[in-house]
Amino acid sequence: MTRRHCPASGAAPTMGRMNATAALRAARLLTALYLGLCVLTLAAAVLLRHHAALVTDAVWTRGALVTLSAVVTFAAAVRAARGSRPAYRRLRIISTVMLAAIVVIVALPGLFPLWMRIEQSACGLLLLGVVALVNRAPVRSLFAAAR
């Protein structure tokens, strides 16, 4: 078995650190999927732009803001996987806030067309995975501030 060094500390991995590293890699993948889905949503809005019932002003606004947040979330996940404590903190905060916002969007009736509510549900599931992964004890302890 090849011994790798933990990106955050440079130390040889223990079982907990290997789990934390794998969790961060999985979070990076989930945020990449989240970003891809958001980009596809904006592309769908462009293609459907002449259908006022399907692409409202709220769809454009929400689509653009979610895509922007997905870019920031993915960038934070990449940097956190490389061991950046500030990026890890950003990843935890942004993924939790966006998940809460998505839950509200999906729950409110009539604000968005059905296709976007379905897309937001898929985004929410991806972010739920990110939130679950980055808040695991081994990951939190990996980035615990030195006292």
Salt bridges, closest charged atoms under 4 A:
none
